Amino acid sequence: MGNISKDIHSKFANNRVKALLNILYTANWISGFQNEFFKPYGISPQQYNILRILKGANEPLNVQIIKDRIIERSPNATRLMDKLCAKQFIERLPCKHDRRVVKIAITEKGKELLASIPENLNKDLIKNLNEEEAEQLSNLLDKMR
């Protein structure tokens, strides 16, 4: 198991500082793992998240709704969707009555890509936690926010 003090060769002023730095360190570790995982599929974790949102909605969504639901909030959601559109994983559907409104839909090619990605992709990230520990961690993170 990891130990942040040993991993980054540092001591901390108190446990709150240690916890905060551990969260940041772990978030970076998760991000690196997911980036490597998705490389063979030609997408990023953020693009995967957009595809999952669209598939789960079962209907085209406004861009703002996608931005509201995305896990990693970032101002580049439109750029991420541009890349998915260029790869033909999603499509833009202009509104017939209001040209300012554009909905986004997942394509069959996007659904096929999602079907090819194992659903338990994060199991290695949480393999050291049992169900009770995972719930406790989630509750503590919710409390922090």
ROSE-4610 file (N, C-alpha, C; in Angstrom, 1 decimal, always signed):
// ROSE-4610
residu = [M/M/M/G/G/G/N/N/N/I/I/I/S/S/S/K/K/K/D/D/D/I/I/I/H/H/H/S/S/S/K/K/K/F/F/F/A/A/A/N/N/N/N/N/N/R/R/R/V/V/V/K/K/K/A/A/A/L/L/L/L/L/L/N/N/N/I/I/I/L/L/L/Y/Y/Y/T/T/T/A/A/A/N/N/N/W/W/W/I/I/I/S/S/S/G/G/G/F/F/F/Q/Q/Q/N/N/N/E/E/E/F/F/F/F/F/F/K/K/K/P/P/P/Y/Y/Y/G/G/G/I/I/I/S/S/S/P/P/P/Q/Q/Q/Q/Q/Q/Y/Y/Y/N/N/N/I/I/I/L/L/L/R/R/R/I/I/I/L/L/L/K/K/K/G/G/G/A/A/A/N/N/N/E/E/E/P/P/P/L/L/L/N/N/N/V/V/V/Q/Q/Q/I/I/I/I/I/I/K/K/K/D/D/D/R/R/R/I/I/I/I/I/I/E/E/E/R/R/R/S/S/S/P/P/P/N/N/N/A/A/A/T/T/T/R/R/R/L/L/L/M/M/M/D/D/D/K/K/K/L/L/L/C/C/C/A/A/A/K/K/K/Q/Q/Q/F/F/F/I/I/I/E/E/E/R/R/R/L/L/L/P/P/P/C/C/C/K/K/K/H/H/H/D/D/D/R/R/R/R/R/R/V/V/V/V/V/V/K/K/K/I/I/I/A/A/A/I/I/I/T/T/T/E/E/E/K/K/K/G/G/G/K/K/K/E/E/E/L/L/L/L/L/L/A/A/A/S/S/S/I/I/I/P/P/P/E/E/E/N/N/N/L/L/L/N/N/N/K/K/K/D/D/D/L/L/L/I/I/I/K/K/K/N/N/N/L/L/L/N/N/N/E/E/E/E/E/E/E/E/E/A/A/A/E/E/E/Q/Q/Q/L/L/L/S/S/S/N/N/N/L/L/L/L/L/L/D/D/D/K/K/K/M/M/M/R/R/R]
num = [1/1/1/2/2/2/3/3/3/4/4/4/5/5/5/6/6/6/7/7/7/8/8/8/9/9/9/10/10/10/11/11/11/12/12/12/13/13/13/14/14/14/15/15/15/16/16/16/17/17/17/18/18/18/19/19/19/20/20/20/21/21/21/22/22/22/23/23/23/24/24/24/25/25/25/26/26/26/27/27/27/28/28/28/29/29/29/30/30/30/31/31/31/32/32/32/33/33/33/34/34/34/35/35/35/36/36/36/37/37/37/38/38/38/39/39/39/40/40/40/41/41/41/42/42/42/43/43/43/44/44/44/45/45/45/46/46/46/47/47/47/48/48/48/49/49/49/50/50/50/51/51/51/52/52/52/53/53/53/54/54/54/55/55/55/56/56/56/57/57/57/58/58/58/59/59/59/60/60/60/61/61/61/62/62/62/63/63/63/64/64/64/65/65/65/66/66/66/67/67/67/68/68/68/69/69/69/70/70/70/71/71/71/72/72/72/73/73/73/74/74/74/75/75/75/76/76/76/77/77/77/78/78/78/79/79/79/80/80/80/81/81/81/82/82/82/83/83/83/84/84/84/85/85/85/86/86/86/87/87/87/88/88/88/89/89/89/90/90/90/91/91/91/92/92/92/93/93/93/94/94/94/95/95/95/96/96/96/97/97/97/98/98/98/99/99/99/100/100/100/101/101/101/102/102/102/103/103/103/104/104/104/105/105/105/106/106/106/107/107/107/108/108/108/109/109/109/110/110/110/111/111/111/112/112/112/113/113/113/114/114/114/115/115/115/116/116/116/117/117/117/118/118/118/119/119/119/120/120/120/121/121/121/122/122/122/123/123/123/124/124/124/125/125/125/126/126/126/127/127/127/128/128/128/129/129/129/130/130/130/131/131/131/132/132/132/133/133/133/134/134/134/135/135/135/136/136/136/137/137/137/138/138/138/139/139/139/140/140/140/141/141/141/142/142/142/143/143/143/144/144/144/145/145/145]
x = [+0.8/+0.0/+0.9/+0.3/+1.1/+1.1/+2.1/+2.3/+2.8/+1.9/+2.3/+3.6/+3.8/+5.0/+6.3/+6.2/+7.3/+7.4/+6.2/+6.1/+6.7/+6.5/+7.0/+8.1/+8.5/+9.7/+9.5/+8.3/+8.0/+7.3/+7.4/+6.7/+5.6/+4.6/+3.5/+3.3/+2.9/+2.6/+1.6/+0.5/-0.5/-1.3/-2.2/-3.0/-3.9/-4.4/-5.2/-4.4/-3.2/-2.4/-2.0/-1.7/-1.4/-2.5/-3.8/-5.0/-5.2/-5.1/-5.3/-4.3/-3.0/-2.0/-2.2/-2.6/-2.9/-4.0/-5.1/-6.2/-5.6/-4.8/-4.3/-3.4/-2.5/-1.6/-2.3/-3.4/-4.2/-5.0/-5.5/-6.2/-5.3/-4.1/-3.1/-2.8/-2.7/-2.4/-3.5/-4.8/-5.9/-6.0/-5.7/-5.7/-4.7/-3.5/-2.5/-2.9/-3.4/-3.9/-5.0/-5.9/-7.0/-6.5/-5.6/-5.1/-4.4/-3.6/-3.0/-4.0/-5.0/-6.1/-6.8/-7.1/-7.9/-7.1/-5.8/-4.9/-5.2/-5.3/-5.6/-7.0/-7.9/-9.2/-9.2/-8.2/-8.1/-8.9/-9.3/-10.0/-9.4/-9.9/-9.4/-10.5/-10.1/-11.2/-12.3/-12.0/-13.1/-14.0/-13.5/-14.3/-15.1/-14.5/-15.3/-16.5/-16.3/-17.3/-18.5/-18.1/-19.2/-20.0/-19.3/-19.9/-20.9/-20.5/-21.3/-22.5/-22.4/-23.5/-24.5/-24.1/-25.0/-25.6/-24.9/-25.5/-26.6/-26.3/-27.2/-28.4/-28.3/-29.5/-30.6/-30.1/-31.0/-31.7/-31.2/-31.7/-30.7/-30.8/-29.8/-29.9/-28.8/-28.8/-28.2/-28.6/-28.0/-26.6/-25.7/-24.3/-24.2/-25.1/-25.0/-25.3/-26.3/-26.6/-25.4/-24.7/-23.5/-22.5/-22.3/-21.3/-21.7/-22.9/-23.4/-23.2/-23.2/-23.1/-21.7/-20.8/-19.5/-18.8/-18.0/-17.3/-16.2/-15.4/-14.3/-14.7/-15.1/-15.5/-14.3/-14.5/-13.5/-14.1/-13.4/-13.9/-13.8/-13.1/-12.8/-13.8/-14.9/-15.9/-16.3/-16.4/-16.8/-15.7/-14.4/-13.3/-13.3/-13.6/-13.7/-14.7/-15.9/-17.0/-16.6/-15.8/-15.3/-14.5/-13.6/-12.8/-13.6/-14.6/-15.5/-16.3/-16.7/-17.5/-16.6/-15.3/-14.4/-14.1/-14.2/-14.0/-15.3/-16.4/-17.7/-18.3/-17.9/-18.5/-19.8/-19.9/-21.1/-21.4/-22.7/-23.1/-23.9/-23.8/-24.5/-25.8/-26.9/-28.2/-28.8/-28.7/-29.3/-30.8/-31.3/-32.7/-33.4/-34.5/-35.2/-35.8/-36.2/-37.0/-36.1/-34.9/-34.0/-32.5/-31.9/-30.6/-29.5/-29.8/-28.8/-28.8/-29.8/-29.8/-29.3/-28.3/-27.7/-27.7/-28.2/-28.2/-27.1/-26.6/-25.5/-26.1/-25.8/-26.2/-25.0/-25.1/-24.0/-24.4/-23.4/-23.6/-23.5/-23.8/-23.6/-22.2/-21.3/-19.9/-19.4/-20.0/-19.7/-20.2/-21.4/-21.9/-21.1/-20.6/-19.7/-18.4/-17.9/-16.6/-16.9/-18.0/-18.3/-18.4/-19.1/-19.3/-17.9/-16.9/-15.6/-14.7/-15.1/-14.4/-14.9/-14.1/-14.6/-15.3/-16.4/-17.2/-16.5/-15.6/-15.0/-13.6/-13.4/-12.1/-11.4/-12.2/-11.6/-11.4/-11.7/-11.6/-10.2/-9.1/-7.8/-7.5/-8.1/-7.9/-8.5/-9.5/-10.2/-10.1/-9.2/-9.1/-8.6/-8.0/-7.5/-8.6/-9.8/-10.8/-12.0/-12.5/-13.7/-14.9/-16.1/-17.3/-17.5/-17.3/-17.5/-16.5/-15.2/-14.2/-14.5/-15.0/-15.3/-16.4/-17.4/-18.5/-18.0/-17.1/-16.6/-15.8/-15.0/-14.2/-15.1/-16.1/-17.0/-17.7/-18.1/-18.8/-17.9/-16.6/-15.7/-15.4/-15.3/-15.1/-16.3/-17.5/-18.7/-18.7/-18.3/-18.3/-17.3/-16.1/-15.1/-15.6/-16.4/-16.9/-18.1]
y = [-1.2/+0.0/+1.2/+2.3/+3.6/+4.3/+5.1/+6.0/+7.3/+8.3/+9.6/+10.2/+10.0/+10.6/+10.0/+8.7/+8.0/+8.3/+8.3/+8.5/+9.8/+10.9/+12.2/+12.7/+11.8/+12.1/+13.4/+13.5/+14.7/+14.5/+15.5/+15.4/+16.6/+16.5/+17.5/+18.2/+19.4/+20.2/+19.6/+19.0/+18.3/+17.4/+16.7/+15.7/+16.3/+17.5/+18.1/+18.5/+19.0/+19.3/+18.0/+17.0/+15.7/+15.1/+15.2/+14.7/+15.4/+16.8/+17.6/+17.2/+17.1/+16.8/+15.4/+14.5/+13.1/+13.0/+13.8/+13.9/+14.4/+15.4/+15.9/+14.9/+14.3/+13.3/+12.1/+11.7/+10.5/+10.9/+12.1/+12.5/+12.5/+12.9/+12.9/+11.4/+10.6/+9.1/+8.5/+8.8/+8.3/+8.8/+10.1/+10.7/+10.0/+9.8/+9.1/+7.7/+7.0/+5.6/+5.7/+6.5/+6.6/+7.1/+8.0/+8.5/+7.3/+6.5/+5.3/+4.3/+4.1/+3.1/+3.5/+4.7/+5.1/+5.3/+5.4/+5.6/+4.7/+3.3/+2.4/+2.7/+3.4/+3.6/+5.0/+5.8/+7.0/+8.1/+8.0/+9.1/+9.3/+10.4/+10.8/+10.4/+10.4/+10.1/+11.1/+12.3/+13.3/+13.1/+12.6/+12.3/+11.0/+10.1/+8.9/+9.3/+10.2/+10.7/+11.4/+12.1/+12.7/+11.7/+10.7/+9.6/+8.8/+8.6/+7.9/+8.7/+10.0/+10.9/+10.8/+10.9/+10.8/+9.5/+8.4/+7.1/+6.9/+7.4/+7.2/+8.1/+9.2/+10.1/+9.5/+8.6/+8.0/+9.0/+10.3/+11.3/+12.4/+13.1/+14.2/+15.2/+15.8/+16.8/+18.1/+19.2/+20.5/+20.4/+21.2/+21.3/+21.7/+22.6/+23.0/+21.9/+21.0/+19.9/+19.0/+18.7/+17.9/+18.5/+19.8/+20.5/+20.4/+20.5/+20.4/+19.0/+18.0/+16.6/+16.0/+16.7/+16.1/+16.1/+15.1/+14.9/+16.0/+16.1/+17.0/+18.3/+19.3/+20.6/+21.3/+21.7/+22.4/+23.3/+24.3/+25.2/+24.7/+23.5/+23.0/+21.9/+21.8/+20.8/+20.9/+22.1/+22.3/+21.7/+21.9/+21.4/+19.9/+19.3/+17.8/+17.3/+18.0/+17.5/+17.7/+18.8/+18.9/+17.7/+17.2/+16.1/+14.8/+14.7/+13.5/+13.5/+14.7/+14.9/+14.6/+15.0/+14.8/+13.3/+12.5/+11.1/+10.3/+11.1/+10.6/+9.7/+10.1/+9.4/+10.1/+11.4/+12.2/+13.0/+13.5/+14.4/+15.6/+16.7/+17.9/+18.0/+18.2/+18.3/+19.7/+20.5/+21.9/+21.8/+22.7/+22.8/+23.5/+22.9/+23.5/+24.8/+25.1/+26.3/+27.4/+27.1/+28.1/+27.7/+28.3/+27.9/+28.1/+28.8/+29.0/+27.7/+26.9/+25.7/+24.5/+23.8/+22.6/+21.5/+20.4/+19.2/+18.3/+17.5/+16.5/+15.1/+14.2/+12.9/+11.9/+10.8/+9.8/+9.0/+8.7/+8.0/+6.5/+5.7/+4.2/+3.9/+4.6/+4.4/+4.7/+5.7/+6.1/+5.0/+4.4/+3.4/+2.1/+1.8/+0.7/+0.8/+2.1/+2.3/+2.1/+2.6/+2.4/+0.9/+0.1/-1.3/-2.0/-1.5/-2.2/-1.9/-0.9/-0.5/-1.3/-2.0/-2.8/-1.8/-2.2/-1.4/-1.3/-2.3/-2.3/-1.7/-0.7/-0.1/+0.5/+0.9/+1.5/+0.5/-0.8/-1.8/-1.9/-1.7/-1.7/-0.5/+0.6/+1.7/+1.6/+0.8/+0.7/-0.7/-1.5/-2.9/-3.1/-2.1/-2.2/-1.7/-1.3/-0.9/-1.9/-2.3/-3.1/-2.1/-2.7/-1.9/-0.8/-1.3/-0.4/+0.8/+0.5/+1.5/+2.5/+2.0/+2.8/+3.8/+3.3/+4.1/+5.2/+4.8/+5.8/+6.9/+6.4/+7.4/+8.4/+7.8/+8.7/+9.7/+9.2/+10.1/+11.2/+10.8/+11.9/+12.9/+12.4/+13.4/+14.3/+13.7/+14.5/+15.6/+15.2/+16.1/+17.2/+16.9/+17.9/+19.0/+18.5/+19.5/+20.3]
z = [+0.0/+0.0/+0.0/-0.5/-0.6/+0.7/+0.8/+2.0/+1.5/+1.5/+0.9/+1.5/+2.8/+3.4/+2.7/+2.5/+1.8/+0.3/-0.3/-1.8/-2.2/-1.4/-1.8/-0.9/+0.0/+0.9/+1.6/+2.3/+3.0/+4.3/+5.2/+6.5/+6.4/+7.2/+7.1/+8.4/+8.3/+9.5/+10.4/+9.8/+10.6/+9.7/+10.2/+9.4/+8.4/+8.7/+7.7/+6.4/+6.6/+5.4/+4.7/+5.5/+4.9/+4.1/+4.7/+4.0/+2.7/+2.7/+1.5/+0.4/+0.8/-0.2/-0.7/+0.2/-0.2/-1.3/-1.1/-2.1/-3.4/-3.4/-4.7/-5.3/-4.5/-5.0/-5.6/-4.9/-5.4/-6.6/-6.7/-7.9/-9.1/-8.9/-10.0/-10.4/-9.4/-9.7/-10.4/-10.1/-10.8/-12.2/-12.4/-13.7/-14.6/-14.1/-14.9/-15.3/-14.3/-14.6/-15.7/-15.6/-16.6/-18.0/-18.0/-19.3/-20.0/-19.3/-19.9/-20.3/-19.5/-19.8/-21.1/-21.3/-22.5/-23.8/-23.7/-24.9/-26.0/-25.8/-26.9/-27.6/-26.9/-27.4/-28.2/-28.1/-28.8/-28.2/-26.9/-26.2/-24.9/-24.3/-22.9/-21.9/-20.7/-19.6/-19.7/-20.0/-20.1/-21.3/-22.4/-23.6/-23.3/-22.6/-22.1/-21.3/-20.4/-19.5/-20.3/-21.3/-22.2/-22.9/-23.5/-24.2/-23.2/-22.0/-21.0/-20.7/-20.5/-20.2/-21.4/-22.6/-23.8/-23.9/-23.7/-23.8/-22.7/-21.5/-20.4/-20.5/-21.2/-21.4/-22.3/-23.2/-24.2/-25.1/-25.2/-26.0/-26.2/-27.3/-27.5/-26.3/-26.0/-24.9/-25.3/-24.7/-24.9/-24.3/-24.9/-24.5/-23.0/-22.5/-21.1/-20.2/-20.5/-19.7/-19.6/-20.7/-20.6/-19.7/-19.9/-19.0/-17.6/-17.2/-15.9/-15.3/-16.1/-15.6/-15.7/-16.3/-16.5/-15.1/-14.9/-13.6/-13.4/-14.4/-14.3/-15.0/-14.2/-14.7/-15.4/-16.6/-17.3/-18.4/-18.7/-19.8/-21.2/-21.3/-22.6/-23.1/-22.5/-22.8/-24.3/-24.8/-26.2/-27.1/-26.7/-27.5/-27.4/-26.3/-26.1/-27.1/-27.1/-28.0/-29.5/-29.8/-31.2/-31.6/-30.7/-31.0/-31.2/-30.3/-30.4/-31.7/-32.1/-33.4/-34.6/-34.5/-35.6/-35.8/-34.7/-34.7/-35.0/-35.2/-35.4/-34.3/-33.1/-31.9/-31.4/-31.8/-31.4/-32.7/-32.6/-33.7/-33.1/-33.8/-33.4/-34.2/-33.5/-34.1/-33.9/-35.0/-34.8/-34.7/-33.9/-33.7/-34.9/-35.3/-36.5/-36.2/-34.9/-34.6/-34.1/-33.6/-33.0/-33.3/-34.3/-34.8/-33.7/-32.6/-31.5/-30.7/-30.7/-29.9/-30.7/-30.1/-30.7/-29.7/-30.1/-29.2/-29.7/-28.7/-29.0/-28.8/-29.7/-29.6/-29.8/-29.2/-29.4/-30.7/-31.5/-32.7/-32.4/-33.4/-33.3/-33.1/-33.8/-33.7/-32.2/-31.6/-30.2/-29.3/-29.6/-28.7/-28.9/-30.1/-30.3/-29.5/-29.5/-28.7/-27.3/-26.7/-25.3/-25.0/-25.9/-25.7/-25.7/-26.3/-26.4/-25.2/-24.3/-23.1/-21.9/-21.2/-20.0/-19.0/-18.5/-17.6/-16.2/-15.9/-14.6/-14.7/-15.5/-15.8/-14.5/-13.5/-12.3/-11.2/-11.5/-10.4/-9.8/-10.6/-10.0/-9.1/-9.4/-8.6/-7.2/-7.0/-5.7/-5.1/-5.7/-5.2/-3.8/-3.2/-1.8/-0.8/-1.3/-0.4/-0.4/+0.8/+0.8/+0.7/+0.6/+0.4/+1.5/+2.7/+3.8/+3.8/+3.5/+3.4/+2.3/+1.2/+0.0/+0.4/+1.1/+1.5/+2.5/+3.4/+4.4/+3.7/+2.7/+2.0/+1.2/+0.5/-0.2/+0.7/+1.8/+2.8/+3.3/+3.6/+4.0/+2.9/+1.7/+0.6/+0.4/+0.5/+0.5/+1.6/+2.8/+3.9/+3.7/+3.1/+2.8/+1.9/+0.8/-0.1/+0.5]
